[in-house]
């Protein structure tokens, strides 16, 4: 839940400042029909590759759509009103770590593409470029916070004789308070609504340090595009009759009813079939 709260906090702010957003959530966003019927979009989406040879349809689809909208000057609006609130459940076991791995691999690849290949965001969304995209390249929290603590310690050592020198206890006390505020400010609205969740704050802070290891691991495994931490992509699972039946309880039937699952299957075939079977069908809706 802390992840979703921070994400909502960030995109609400950046969308208000310059219209920027890190990634549209595919399950909670609506895209104009004219966009998905655009043959240029169809070809790009169904055949997106990273660095020329890594197919991304299985993992980075939401980021692909978001970048397309930004690069083609479409405006993105975020609804933050209580009436637009949508709750969800997260995995309560090791599968959640698999989700975190997939999310951050996607972040690495998408932000690299936006910053250094597309380069549209530098001018179109300067604040979001700094606050969302460049910040993802910061060192892990354990390294950053440890470095700050070390520099503070060395600074105190060099001011031993200064009459205004603060005590080590006071200096590190202020540093700890500042660090706590920096790590929790995005969660304050949630704690205001649900004060009983304050008991989970220590675990959330510890996980933020552990997340640094995930950040490094995903950087070293960017070639992997598996879904949810598994060894097979979601598209491969859809094409397997056995595994498709296992997806029934996780929204597969809803995808079938809306036509989204047909889209995923078609995207793995020839691009010409994708255009004829899905996007031509949209003109009759």
Helices and strands as residue ranges (DSSP letters): H 2-18, G 26-28, H 33-36, H 39-46, E 49-50, E 54-55, H 61-71, G 82-84, H 94-112, I 113-118, H 121-124, H 126-128, I 129-133, G 134-137, H 141-157, H 168-184, G 185-187, H 188-193, G 195-200, H 201-220, H 234-239, H 241-246, G 247-250, H 252-258, H 260-267, H 271-274, I 275-279, G 281-284
